Amino acid sequence: MADAPLGALHGAALDDLGRPDPWLHIVGIGEDGLAGLSPATRAVVESAEVILGGDRHHVLSDAITAERIAWPSPFSAMIDTIRSLRGRRAVVLVTGDPLWFSAGARIARGIPPEEITFHPQLSAFQLASARLGWSLADCETLTVHGRPVEQMIAFIQPEARLLILTTGAETPGKIARFLAERGFGASKMTVLAAMGGESEQRFEGTAEGWDHEVPEFNTLAVECIAAPDAALLPRVPGLDDALFRSDGTMTKREIRAITLAKLMPMRGALLWDIGCGSGSVAIEWMRAARYARAIGIEPRADRRALAAENALALGTPRLELVAGEAPAALDGLPPPDAIFIGGGLTEEVFAAAFAALRPLGRLAANAVTIEGEARLAALRSTHGGELTRIDISRAGPVGGLTGFKPLRPVTQWSLVKR
């Protein structure tokens, strides 16, 4: 039997070049409803046979006669629901720009983008920046809509401007507490709701004095203002050791910064932190690059608890923690882009970890004992890579004077999988 054309497989028509014709329209709509759409986009919506969207999207377009479908529950069922509409004039309504922290990106991962036409509207970020007179290029744009609110903590920096899509009326109050607890209580906060609509609202205040009741759907703008004693939490690796709760077993600040330089955090990349302890390396990995992910493998429950607490406090609530020891605990984990082994490296652990590592993946392993150093040297002789001895000294009191006290030397082996 001959192969079926792509369009026949998907139930979509083909254009002159044999590509699927777009059959699905994803339309961004604002608080001004149909009036805010361009004539061409409005015509698409008006000619739809079926419209899928949230309750407020249907209200904003209620002048149009079409079959209506609400967002399915659970939301993960959305793709199957949309696929069932092939062959019909289908429109999905979303808020603002469909591809900027919106459902459009999720749909494009489940349906070939060439079968979709996107119709962007002004996003909440663009509207908020216009209301405030902020250059959008100089702002951090974030969402905590359906995500842990704590992830915004990683972006609290002196003089930073944050635009945040929030979930729930209570979210600005939570963020105000995060700011105040870290010495940013003077930060200016503005909540904007129903932007572009007849009922647009604006609420202003400071983090330390925030007491507004705001609508459930809103956009929060924060102008971060640091007090002289504010906590400085740069996203460049090397946070102060005192910021981590630990039982004393952790990768120290200077070693951590050097280690992460070898691991090379990148956008969306996944780290395995084998023997993660208090989670300091995994947490700094996640802070260093947008959407970076990490899995900490740790056999001790007390240390996993410390890592979870540190992750919440430092803005990486999505740190995943796995109970167990390598190599057995590595089975079934998604393949990583980088691996850190802070101790307990054996030939078996290396073999399992390196086999799972993606091409161009980075591996770094540290040792503080003579036996551990010997294992690193042996592995390097077989597999190549770089072997480095790191000696750090910190100034401290020596009697009534000051002198340098050395930390325990660390031997580091690192390599890139090619």
TAKAMO-V296955 format. One line per field, one symbol per residue. phi: phi as a letter, one per 20 degrees, with the letter a starting at -180 (. if undefined). A space follows every 50 residues. Layout:
phi = ???
This chain:
phi = .ffffgfffemdfdefenefffdddddecdfemffeefgfffffffefeb cdafgfffffcffeeafdcegfcffffgffffgfegndedcdecemefdc lcfgffffedcggfecdecfcgeffffffffemefffddedcccfmcgff ffgfdfcgmfdddcfdcnfefgfffgfgfffdndfegeccddclfndfdg cbccrdffdfbeecffebdddcdfcefgdffecfefgpfggffdfbeoeb ffgfffffffffflgcgmfddedemflenfffffgfffbgmfcbdedbfe fffffffffffffdncfegedcepdfegfefnfffeebcdcermfcffff gffffeffgmfdcccdbcdffffffffffffednnddcdddcccfbfcme dcbedfefgcdcdcbdec
